[in-house]
């Protein structure tokens, strides 16, 4: 288990993907400091190289430094976008595996969560500093604080017409659906057998969402799940000739032939309420007519 944070600990903020400026994370820094934490910033914060927060070498150096520094107790990814997979195979996780620490983020950071999962190390899928100022983000921020400081969390979600009832137990894994498709067949790929998989996505074309689901199913990622959690599919796009199904209907089509419990509308993803989830931790999913509950064993 990774030690819970405590007042006086030092955390680092880095940007492994799209560029970001200091003013965009200033509120997050103040909030982290109000929790009693000391905050250090990587050189990637404020750097730019075309789309990215500095070139690959700079972003790699940033991440590597914080992974290796024993005084850094958590690494917070400032934002998503795209770019983490460009550097992840060059990262040396030797020291990190000997002395694990929290790694926090979501969206593009899904690749990092999955890579770390293969070492048997937990990480936190949760809100990132860029989104702290977003209206309605207060509860997301609070769940992140509670996870990092080792407090107990049990989540619930309202019933959904597409839910399939049942109970599942297994390690909780997942994240951004597009990224899960992208890492298939790479060193960051993960086994989903016997695990509870959660999915979310943003601004994807519906036909491509279908293509990713087909790919995940063909590669065996859906068949042997313990359970499936479907989060927010935000701002989906369609083509001039409509695809004909919603994001949830697409996921239902490809997961519906299996018998594990599935819940839809779980508050995780690119919306103000993005509950912090511990990737790699044993969890219990209960889907009933009254709604969904998720707890850690």
Buried (B, 14 or more C-beta within 10 A) or exposed (E): EBEBBEEEBBBBBBBBBBBBBEEBBEBBBEBBEEBEBBBBBBBBBBBBBEEBBBBEEBBBBBBBBBBBBEEBBBBBBBBBBBBBBBBBEEBEBEEBEEEBBBBBBBBBBBBBBBBBBBEEBBBBBBBBBBBBEBEEBEBBBBBBBBBBBEEEBEBEBEBBEBBBBBBBBBBBBBBBBBBBBBBBEEEBBBEBEEBBBBBBBBEBEBBBBBBBBBBBBEBEBBBEBBBBBBBBBBEBEEEEEEBEBBBBBBBBBBBEEBEBBBBBBBBBBBBBBBBBBBBBBEBBBBBBEEBBBBEBE
